Amino acid sequence: MIRDLIKELSSIECVGSPFISLYFNLSINSRGRKNYKHFIKKKSSEIEESLKGDKRAYESFKNDLEKIERYLDFEIGSETLGVAIFACHEEGIFKTLQIPAPFNNQMTVSSFPQLSQLASKMKQGETVAVVVGDTNSVRIFFMVFGKEVEQEFLEREDVDEVRMKRFSSRVSEAGGKGFTYGGYSKKVDAYEESLIKAFVKDVSEHLDRWRRDKRYKHLILMGNENFIILLDKALHQKVKQMLIGSRRIEPFSSDLLILESAEEIYHSFLERSRKEIQKILVEENLSDGLAVVGVEPTIVALTKGQVDALVLSSDLNRQSIRCSKCAFITAAGEPKTCPLCGSDVVRSDLKEAMISSASRMNGDIWVVEATDELKRYGGVGALLRFR
C-alpha cells in the first residue's frame, strides 16, 4: 500500500507548477478537537502569499486547495487518524492515503512530492497474516496498522465424521461383552492423525499461495501449542522466512485480543529489525562487504543503482541538490546543471532526495531512530546489491 504509493510518487519528475504534499493528524487534541483545518487555513494563507507573483502557480494552488477541502469534508473514513494528499492541478495529479495512524501536520509546496513521512510509516503499513487455530479450524487475519483488513476461514470438512467414528468405538468398547475393540480405536486414532496432517498441509498450501499472490509480507502463528508446532514444520521454506513470531493463545479468542497480541508481536519485531539492520550495515561496511555508510558514499551508491536497502535516521536534516530528471544528488557544492544528463537542478531536502532515488530502483527503505554507531556516520547508509 504505502510502498506502492511511494514508488508511484517517486517516479514523478520535477514539475514547473506547485506540487502540494499534505500530511494531517486527525487525532483528537487535548481540547477534544481535530485541529487540522486550522492548520490548513494558516499554512495555505502563507503559501498563497508567496505565490501571488506567479499567477499560474497561484491559480493551480487554489484549484488544488478547493479539491483538498472537498476531499477532507466528504471522503474521510471513521477510523482514519492520518491523511496524506499529493496534488498538482497543472499535471492532473491527486493522490490520497488514509491510515489508522497519525502523521505529523505538514503542508509543503515544492518541485517534488515530499515522501519522508510516508517512508516512516512504510514498515508499519506492511500486511501481516495472523494464523489462529487448532487442528480442526483456523482463522487467518490480514492485518495492517494493527487493524484487520481481511479474514479467511479454513476448516476440516471431516471433523464430524471422525467424531462419529470415535463415538462409535467408545460405545463398542463399553458394551463389548468381553471383546476388545482397542484395535478399532487405534485405527480411528491413526485415521484422525492422517486427517490432521492433511489439514495442516492444506493450511500451509493456502499460505504459500497467498504469499505468491503477495497478500502478506509477514506471518504470525497463534493457537494451541500442538497446532503451532505442526504448522511450523509444514510451512514452505519461503513462507517460513516470513514468520516473525508465534504465541500460544486460545483458538477461539476474540478478534480484539488476537489483533492486540499480533500488533505487540509485530511492534517488537520492527524494533529488533531496525536495530539489527543498523548493526549489519556498520559491520558490512567495516569488512568491505555489501554496505556503505555516510552521506557521500550512500549518494554514490544511489547514483550507481547499487542500493538494496536505504537506512536513514529519522532526524536527518540536511539540504542537497538533485537533478530534475535523473538520479543525480549531491550534498556538496552547487552545480548549475546536472553533470550526468545536463538537466536543470533544484534544491531538495537530502532525506527526500534519497528516499525518492531508492524507491525508483525498488530499494527497501528504513527510517530509524539511529544508534550511536550509525550517528557517527551521519545517520545514513545502505545495504548494496553489488559492489
C-alpha positions as CSV (number, residue, x, y, z in Angstrom):
1,M,0.0,0.0,0.0
2,I,2.4,2.7,1.2
3,R,5.4,1.1,-0.7
4,D,3.4,1.3,-4.0
5,L,2.4,4.9,-3.4
6,I,6.0,5.9,-2.7
7,K,7.2,4.2,-5.8
8,E,4.5,5.9,-7.9
9,L,5.2,9.3,-6.5
10,S,9.0,9.0,-6.7
11,S,8.6,8.4,-10.5
12,I,7.2,11.9,-10.9
13,E,9.7,14.2,-12.5
14,C,10.2,17.8,-11.3
15,V,7.2,19.8,-12.3
16,G,7.1,23.5,-13.1
17,S,3.8,24.0,-11.2
18,P,3.4,23.9,-7.4
19,F,3.3,20.3,-6.1
20,I,1.5,20.1,-2.8
21,S,2.4,17.5,-0.2
22,L,0.0,17.4,2.7
23,Y,0.1,15.3,5.9
24,F,-2.6,15.6,8.6
25,N,-3.0,14.3,12.1
26,L,-6.7,13.7,12.6
27,S,-6.4,12.7,16.2
28,I,-8.5,14.5,18.8
29,N,-6.3,17.0,20.7
30,S,-6.4,17.8,24.4
31,R,-9.4,20.1,23.9
32,G,-11.4,17.4,22.2
33,R,-10.9,18.9,18.7
34,K,-9.3,18.0,15.4
35,N,-7.0,20.9,14.6
36,Y,-6.1,20.1,11.0
37,K,-8.5,22.6,9.5
38,H,-6.9,25.4,11.4
39,F,-3.5,24.2,10.3
40,I,-4.6,24.2,6.6
41,K,-6.0,27.7,6.8
42,K,-2.8,29.0,8.4
43,K,-0.4,27.3,6.0
44,S,-2.4,27.9,2.9
45,S,-2.5,31.6,3.6
46,E,1.3,31.7,3.9
47,I,1.7,29.7,0.6
48,E,-0.8,31.9,-1.3
49,E,1.1,35.0,-0.2
50,S,4.3,33.5,-1.5
51,L,2.7,32.6,-4.9
52,K,1.0,35.9,-5.6
53,G,3.8,37.0,-8.0
54,D,3.1,33.9,-10.2
55,K,-0.5,33.9,-11.4
56,R,-0.3,30.5,-13.0
57,A,1.2,28.9,-9.9
58,Y,-1.3,30.8,-7.7
59,E,-4.3,29.5,-9.6
60,S,-3.0,26.0,-9.7
61,F,-2.6,26.1,-5.9
62,K,-6.1,27.5,-5.4
63,N,-7.6,24.8,-7.6
64,D,-5.8,22.1,-5.6
65,L,-6.8,23.6,-2.3
66,E,-10.5,23.5,-3.2
67,K,-10.3,19.9,-4.2
68,I,-8.4,19.0,-1.0
69,E,-11.1,20.7,1.1
70,R,-13.9,18.8,-0.6
71,Y,-12.0,15.6,-0.1
72,L,-11.5,16.3,3.6
73,D,-15.1,17.2,4.1
74,F,-16.6,14.1,2.4
75,E,-14.1,11.3,2.0
76,I,-12.5,10.7,5.4
77,G,-13.2,7.2,6.9
78,S,-14.4,6.8,10.5
79,E,-11.2,5.0,11.7
80,T,-8.8,7.4,9.8
81,L,-6.2,9.1,12.0
82,G,-3.7,10.1,9.3
83,V,-4.2,11.5,5.8
84,A,-1.7,12.2,3.1
85,I,-2.6,14.1,0.0
86,F,-0.3,14.8,-3.0
87,A,-1.7,17.2,-5.6
88,C,-0.7,19.2,-8.7
89,H,-3.6,20.7,-10.7
90,E,-1.5,21.5,-13.7
91,E,-0.2,18.0,-14.0
92,G,-3.6,16.3,-13.2
93,I,-2.2,14.6,-10.1
94,F,-4.3,14.0,-7.0
95,K,-3.2,11.0,-4.8
96,T,-4.5,10.3,-1.3
97,L,-3.9,7.9,1.5
98,Q,-5.8,7.3,4.7
99,I,-4.3,5.2,7.6
100,P,-5.4,4.4,11.2
101,A,-2.2,6.1,12.5
102,P,-1.4,9.8,12.7
103,F,1.0,11.7,10.6
104,N,2.6,15.0,11.7
105,N,0.9,18.0,10.2
106,Q,2.8,19.2,7.2
107,M,2.0,21.2,4.1
108,T,4.7,22.0,1.6
109,V,4.8,23.3,-2.0
110,S,7.8,22.2,-3.9
111,S,9.0,20.7,-7.2
112,F,8.8,17.1,-6.0
113,P,6.5,15.1,-3.7
114,Q,7.7,15.0,-0.1
115,L,7.9,11.3,0.9
116,S,9.7,11.0,4.2
117,Q,6.6,10.8,6.3
118,L,5.2,8.1,4.1
119,A,8.5,6.2,4.3
120,S,8.5,6.4,8.1
121,K,5.2,4.6,8.1
122,M,6.0,2.1,5.4
123,K,7.1,-0.8,7.7
124,Q,4.1,-0.3,10.0
125,G,1.9,-0.4,6.9
126,E,3.1,-3.8,5.6
127,T,0.5,-6.6,5.7
128,V,0.8,-9.3,8.4
129,A,-1.0,-12.6,8.1
130,V,-2.1,-13.9,11.6
131,V,-3.0,-17.5,11.6
132,V,-5.0,-18.6,14.6
133,G,-6.5,-22.0,15.3
134,D,-6.1,-25.6,16.2
135,T,-6.1,-28.9,14.2
136,N,-9.8,-28.5,13.4
137,S,-10.1,-25.0,12.0
138,V,-8.1,-21.8,11.6
139,R,-8.9,-18.1,11.1
140,I,-6.4,-16.0,9.1
141,F,-6.4,-12.3,9.8
142,F,-4.7,-10.0,7.3
143,M,-3.6,-7.1,9.5
144,V,-2.4,-3.6,8.5
145,F,-1.5,-1.0,11.2
146,G,-3.0,-3.4,13.8
147,K,-6.3,-3.4,12.0
148,E,-8.0,-6.3,10.3
149,V,-8.4,-5.7,6.6
150,E,-9.4,-9.2,5.5
151,Q,-10.2,-12.5,7.1
152,E,-10.2,-16.1,5.8
153,F,-11.5,-19.3,7.5
154,L,-10.4,-22.8,6.9
155,E,-12.0,-25.9,8.5
156,R,-11.6,-29.6,8.3
157,E,-14.6,-31.0,6.4
158,D,-14.1,-34.4,8.1
159,V,-14.4,-33.3,11.7
160,D,-17.9,-34.6,12.3
161,E,-17.0,-37.9,10.6
162,V,-14.1,-38.5,12.9
163,R,-16.1,-37.6,16.0
164,M,-18.8,-40.1,15.0
165,K,-16.2,-42.9,14.5
166,R,-14.6,-42.1,17.8
167,F,-18.0,-42.1,19.5
168,S,-18.9,-45.5,17.8
169,S,-15.6,-47.0,19.0
170,R,-16.3,-45.9,22.6
171,V,-19.8,-47.3,22.5
172,S,-18.5,-50.6,21.2
173,E,-15.8,-50.8,23.9
174,A,-18.3,-50.0,26.6
175,G,-20.7,-52.8,25.6
176,G,-18.3,-55.3,24.1
177,K,-19.1,-58.2,26.5
178,G,-15.5,-59.4,26.6
179,F,-14.5,-58.4,23.1
180,T,-11.6,-56.0,22.7
181,Y,-12.2,-53.1,20.4
182,G,-8.8,-51.4,21.1
183,G,-7.6,-52.2,17.6
184,Y,-10.5,-50.3,16.1
185,S,-9.9,-47.4,18.4
186,K,-6.2,-47.3,17.3
187,K,-7.4,-47.2,13.7
188,V,-9.5,-44.2,14.4
189,D,-6.6,-42.5,16.1
190,A,-4.4,-43.2,13.0
191,Y,-7.1,-42.1,10.7
192,E,-7.6,-38.8,12.6
193,E,-3.8,-38.2,12.7
194,S,-3.7,-38.6,8.9
195,L,-6.5,-36.1,8.5
196,I,-4.8,-33.6,10.8
197,K,-1.7,-33.8,8.7
198,A,-3.7,-33.3,5.6
199,F,-5.5,-30.3,7.1
200,V,-2.2,-28.7,8.3
201,K,-0.8,-29.3,4.8
202,D,-3.8,-27.6,3.3
203,V,-3.3,-24.5,5.6
204,S,0.3,-24.5,4.5
205,E,-0.6,-24.6,0.9
206,H,-3.0,-21.7,1.3
207,L,-0.3,-19.6,3.0
208,D,2.1,-20.4,0.2
209,R,-0.5,-19.4,-2.5
210,W,-1.3,-16.2,-0.6
211,R,2.4,-15.5,-0.4
212,R,2.8,-15.8,-4.2
213,D,-0.2,-13.5,-4.6
214,K,1.6,-11.0,-2.3
215,R,-1.3,-10.8,0.1
216,Y,1.0,-10.5,3.1
217,K,4.6,-9.6,4.0
218,H,5.0,-11.2,7.4
219,L,3.4,-14.2,9.2
220,I,2.4,-14.8,12.9
221,L,1.2,-18.2,14.2
222,M,-1.2,-18.4,17.1
223,G,-3.3,-21.1,18.7
224,N,-2.7,-24.2,20.8
225,E,0.8,-25.5,21.1
226,N,0.3,-28.7,19.0
227,F,-1.2,-26.7,16.1
228,I,1.7,-24.2,16.1
229,I,4.3,-26.9,16.1
230,L,2.7,-28.9,13.3
231,L,2.1,-25.9,11.1
232,D,5.6,-24.5,11.7
233,K,7.0,-27.9,10.5
234,A,4.7,-27.9,7.4
235,L,5.4,-24.4,6.2
236,H,7.1,-24.0,2.8
237,Q,10.6,-22.6,3.1
238,K,9.7,-19.2,1.6
239,V,6.7,-18.9,3.9
240,K,8.8,-19.8,6.9
241,Q,11.2,-17.0,6.1
242,M,8.3,-14.6,6.6
243,L,7.5,-16.0,10.1
244,I,8.2,-13.3,12.7
245,G,6.7,-14.9,15.8
246,S,4.2,-17.2,17.4
247,R,2.1,-17.2,20.6
248,R,0.0,-19.7,22.4
249,I,-3.5,-18.4,22.7
250,E,-7.0,-19.9,23.0
251,P,-8.0,-20.6,19.4
252,F,-11.4,-19.0,19.8
253,S,-10.2,-15.8,21.5
254,S,-11.9,-12.6,20.5
255,D,-10.8,-10.8,17.4
256,L,-9.7,-7.8,19.5
257,L,-7.4,-9.9,21.7
258,I,-5.9,-11.6,18.7
259,L,-5.2,-8.4,16.9
260,E,-3.7,-6.7,20.0
261,S,-1.4,-9.7,20.6
262,A,-0.4,-9.7,16.9
263,E,0.3,-6.0,17.0
264,E,2.5,-6.5,20.1
265,I,4.5,-9.2,18.3
266,Y,4.9,-7.1,15.1
267,H,5.9,-4.0,17.1
268,S,8.7,-6.0,18.8
269,F,9.8,-7.5,15.5
270,L,10.1,-4.0,14.0
271,E,12.1,-2.7,16.9
272,R,14.5,-5.6,16.7
273,S,14.7,-5.3,12.9
274,R,15.5,-1.6,13.0
275,K,18.4,-2.2,15.4
276,E,19.6,-5.3,13.5
277,I,19.8,-3.6,10.1
278,Q,21.9,-0.8,11.5
279,K,24.3,-3.4,13.1
280,I,24.6,-5.3,9.9
281,L,25.1,-2.0,8.0
282,V,28.1,-1.0,10.1
283,E,29.6,-4.5,10.3
284,E,29.4,-5.0,6.5
285,N,30.9,-1.6,5.9
286,L,33.8,-2.2,8.2
287,S,34.5,-5.6,6.5
288,D,34.3,-4.0,3.0
289,G,31.1,-6.1,2.4
290,L,27.9,-5.1,0.7
291,A,27.3,-1.9,2.6
292,V,28.2,1.8,2.7
293,V,27.7,4.4,5.5
294,G,27.9,8.1,5.4
295,V,26.2,10.7,3.2
296,E,28.6,10.8,0.2
297,P,29.2,7.0,-0.1
298,T,25.4,6.5,0.1
299,I,24.8,9.1,-2.6
300,V,27.3,7.4,-4.9
301,A,25.6,4.1,-4.3
302,L,22.2,5.5,-5.1
303,T,23.6,7.2,-8.3
304,K,25.0,3.8,-9.4
305,G,21.8,1.9,-8.7
306,Q,23.6,-0.3,-6.1
307,V,21.2,0.2,-3.2
308,D,19.2,-2.7,-1.9
309,A,18.1,-1.1,1.3
310,L,18.4,2.5,2.3
311,V,18.7,3.3,6.1
312,L,18.1,6.8,7.3
313,S,18.0,8.4,10.7
314,S,14.5,9.9,11.3
315,D,16.2,13.2,12.4
316,L,18.5,13.6,9.4
317,N,18.3,17.2,8.4
318,R,20.5,18.3,5.6
319,Q,20.0,20.1,2.2
320,S,21.1,18.8,-1.2
321,I,21.0,19.5,-4.9
322,R,19.1,17.0,-7.1
323,C,18.6,16.7,-10.8
324,S,15.1,17.4,-12.1
325,K,15.2,14.4,-14.4
326,C,17.8,11.7,-13.4
327,A,19.2,10.1,-10.2
328,F,21.9,12.7,-9.5
329,I,22.1,14.0,-6.0
330,T,24.9,16.0,-4.2
331,A,25.2,17.4,-0.8
332,A,28.5,19.2,-1.7
333,G,28.7,22.2,-4.0
334,E,26.0,23.9,-6.1
335,P,26.2,22.8,-9.7
336,K,24.2,24.9,-12.1
337,T,23.1,21.9,-14.2
338,C,23.2,18.1,-13.7
339,P,26.7,16.7,-14.5
340,L,25.2,13.4,-15.6
341,C,22.4,14.5,-18.0
342,G,22.7,18.3,-18.3
343,S,19.2,18.9,-17.0
344,D,18.2,21.6,-14.5
345,V,18.9,21.0,-10.8
346,V,16.8,22.0,-7.8
347,R,17.3,22.3,-4.1
348,S,15.9,19.5,-2.0
349,D,15.9,18.1,1.5
350,L,18.6,15.3,1.4
351,K,16.3,12.7,3.0
352,E,13.6,13.4,0.5
353,A,16.0,13.1,-2.4
354,M,17.5,9.8,-1.1
355,I,14.1,8.2,-0.5
356,S,12.9,9.1,-3.9
357,S,16.1,7.7,-5.5
358,A,16.0,4.4,-3.5
359,S,12.3,3.9,-4.3
360,R,12.9,4.3,-8.1
361,M,15.3,1.4,-8.0
362,N,12.9,-0.8,-5.9
363,G,15.1,-0.4,-2.9
364,D,13.8,-1.1,0.6
365,I,13.6,2.0,2.9
366,W,14.2,2.0,6.6
367,V,13.6,5.2,8.6
368,V,15.1,4.5,12.0
369,E,16.0,6.0,15.3
370,A,19.7,5.9,14.7
371,T,22.0,4.0,17.0
372,D,25.2,5.7,18.3
373,E,27.2,3.8,15.7
374,L,25.1,5.0,12.8
375,K,25.1,8.6,14.1
376,R,28.9,8.5,13.9
377,Y,28.5,8.1,10.1
378,G,25.9,10.9,9.7
379,G,22.8,8.8,10.3
380,V,22.7,7.3,6.8
381,G,23.9,4.2,5.0
382,A,22.8,1.5,2.5
383,L,23.0,-2.2,2.0
384,L,24.1,-2.9,-1.5
385,R,23.1,-5.3,-4.3
386,F,26.6,-5.4,-5.7
387,R,29.9,-3.6,-5.4
